[in-house]
Amino acid sequence: MKLLKKFESYSQEREEMCQYLCGCGYAQEELDMCSEEELRQMCRDHEEENYNNEEETLESKKSKNLRGLKEHQEHENYMFFGNLKTIKRLVDEMLEMDESEVDSILSNGHGWATDHIATSKDDIEEVFNFLASHESPDHGYAEPSHEETEGHLAKNKK
């Protein structure tokens, strides 16, 4: 992939280059002593450094994701665990939101979101109770829900 540099063009204004480099941590006094060519080179160098860092970060994330995917695929139901992690992450993020603001949004014609959370909670609770009932009794988990027991018994009768 060809590196496209923001400051490849020699038509960049000195002021624009200084603003960019100040944003990168350089002091204006330091930049005032540089020629326009030095400023262009510093901008190019910084852009190239950022590009290389982004490439390394992307490659690192890609390797990590592939390694994580292989680890998850050790289980036949790896998507079950992946979905649980996604649910947990999203719930944690929603709990960090401003409750007053969320309440205002929900009260403004978006009750469907409250319904979705309620049905999701019921579904997750049902799966938890089912799995917990298959754990050893010393874990102290709750018994399966009435709906889960009814569904499980109905399946066994067939």
C-alpha positions as CSV (number, residue, x, y, z in Angstrom):
1,M,0.0,0.0,0.0
2,K,1.4,3.4,-1.0
3,L,1.9,5.8,1.9
4,L,-0.1,9.0,1.2
5,K,1.4,11.8,3.2
6,K,-0.6,14.8,4.2
7,F,2.4,17.1,3.8
8,E,3.7,15.7,0.5
9,S,2.5,18.9,-1.2
10,Y,4.9,21.9,-0.9
11,S,1.9,24.3,-1.0
12,Q,1.2,23.8,2.7
13,E,1.2,27.1,4.6
14,R,3.8,27.6,7.3
15,E,1.0,28.4,9.8
16,E,-0.8,25.1,9.0
17,M,2.3,23.1,9.4
18,C,3.1,24.8,12.8
19,Q,-0.4,24.1,14.0
20,Y,-0.1,20.4,13.1
21,L,3.3,20.1,14.7
22,C,2.1,21.9,17.9
23,G,-0.6,19.3,18.1
24,C,2.2,16.7,17.9
25,G,3.9,18.1,21.0
26,Y,6.3,20.7,19.5
27,A,6.6,24.2,21.0
28,Q,5.8,27.1,18.8
29,E,9.1,28.8,19.8
30,E,11.0,25.8,18.6
31,L,9.1,25.8,15.3
32,D,9.6,29.5,14.7
33,M,13.4,28.8,14.3
34,C,12.8,26.2,11.6
35,S,12.8,26.9,7.8
36,E,9.7,25.9,5.8
37,E,11.6,23.0,4.4
38,E,12.5,21.7,7.8
39,L,8.9,22.1,8.9
40,R,7.7,20.1,5.8
41,Q,10.2,17.4,6.6
42,M,9.2,17.2,10.3
43,C,5.5,16.9,9.2
44,R,6.4,14.2,6.7
45,D,8.5,12.3,9.4
46,H,5.7,12.6,11.9
47,E,3.0,11.4,9.4
48,E,5.2,8.4,8.4
49,E,5.8,7.5,12.0
50,N,2.0,7.7,12.7
51,Y,1.4,5.5,9.6
52,N,3.9,2.9,10.7
53,N,2.5,2.9,14.3
54,E,-1.0,2.4,12.9
55,E,0.2,-0.4,10.6
56,E,1.9,-2.1,13.6
57,T,-1.2,-1.7,15.8
58,L,-3.5,-3.1,13.1
59,E,-1.2,-6.1,12.6
60,S,-1.0,-6.6,16.3
61,K,-4.8,-6.5,16.7
62,K,-5.3,-8.8,13.7
63,S,-2.9,-11.4,15.2
64,K,-4.6,-11.1,18.6
65,N,-8.0,-11.5,17.0
66,L,-6.9,-14.5,15.1
67,R,-5.3,-16.1,18.1
68,G,-8.4,-15.3,20.2
69,L,-10.6,-16.8,17.5
70,K,-8.6,-20.0,17.5
71,E,-8.8,-20.2,21.2
72,H,-12.5,-19.7,21.2
73,Q,-13.0,-22.4,18.5
74,E,-11.6,-25.0,21.0
75,H,-15.2,-25.2,22.2
76,E,-18.0,-26.4,19.9
77,N,-20.2,-23.5,21.2
78,Y,-17.5,-20.8,21.1
79,M,-20.1,-18.3,19.8
80,F,-22.2,-18.8,23.0
81,F,-19.2,-17.5,25.0
82,G,-18.4,-14.8,22.5
83,N,-22.0,-13.6,22.7
84,L,-22.0,-13.6,26.5
85,K,-18.8,-11.4,26.5
86,T,-20.5,-9.0,24.0
87,I,-23.6,-8.8,26.1
88,K,-21.5,-8.1,29.3
89,R,-19.4,-5.4,27.5
90,L,-22.5,-3.6,26.2
91,V,-24.3,-3.8,29.5
92,D,-21.3,-2.4,31.3
93,E,-21.1,0.4,28.8
94,M,-24.9,1.2,29.2
95,L,-24.5,1.2,33.0
96,E,-21.8,3.9,32.6
97,M,-24.2,6.2,30.7
98,D,-25.9,9.0,32.5
99,E,-29.1,7.5,34.0
100,S,-31.0,10.8,33.8
101,E,-30.2,11.2,30.1
102,V,-31.1,7.5,29.3
103,D,-34.3,7.8,31.3
104,S,-35.2,10.9,29.3
105,I,-34.5,9.2,26.0
106,L,-36.6,6.1,27.0
107,S,-39.4,8.3,28.2
108,N,-39.5,10.1,24.9
109,G,-41.2,7.4,22.9
110,H,-38.6,4.6,23.1
111,G,-40.3,2.2,25.5
112,W,-39.4,-0.6,23.0
113,A,-35.9,-0.5,24.5
114,T,-37.2,-1.2,28.0
115,D,-39.2,-4.1,26.6
116,H,-36.1,-5.5,24.8
117,I,-34.1,-5.4,28.0
118,A,-36.8,-7.1,30.0
119,T,-37.2,-10.0,27.6
120,S,-33.4,-10.3,27.3
121,K,-33.1,-10.4,31.0
122,D,-35.7,-13.2,31.1
123,D,-34.0,-15.2,28.4
124,I,-30.6,-14.8,30.1
125,E,-32.0,-15.7,33.5
126,E,-33.6,-18.8,32.0
127,V,-30.3,-20.0,30.4
128,F,-28.4,-19.3,33.6
129,N,-30.9,-21.3,35.7
130,F,-30.7,-24.2,33.2
131,L,-26.9,-24.3,33.3
132,A,-26.8,-23.7,37.1
133,S,-29.1,-26.7,37.6
134,H,-26.5,-28.9,35.9
135,E,-23.7,-27.6,38.2
136,S,-22.8,-29.3,41.4
137,P,-25.2,-28.5,44.2
138,D,-22.5,-26.8,46.4
139,H,-22.4,-23.8,44.1
140,G,-25.7,-22.5,45.7
141,Y,-27.3,-21.6,42.4
142,A,-31.1,-21.1,42.1
143,E,-33.3,-23.8,40.8
144,P,-34.5,-23.7,37.2
145,S,-37.4,-21.4,36.4
146,H,-40.9,-22.7,36.0
147,E,-40.8,-22.0,32.3
148,E,-37.5,-23.8,31.8
149,T,-38.7,-26.8,33.8
150,E,-41.9,-27.0,31.9
151,G,-40.0,-26.8,28.6
152,H,-37.5,-29.4,29.6
153,L,-40.2,-31.8,30.9
154,A,-42.2,-31.3,27.7
155,K,-39.1,-32.3,25.6
156,N,-38.5,-35.4,27.7
157,K,-42.1,-36.6,27.3
158,K,-41.8,-36.7,23.5
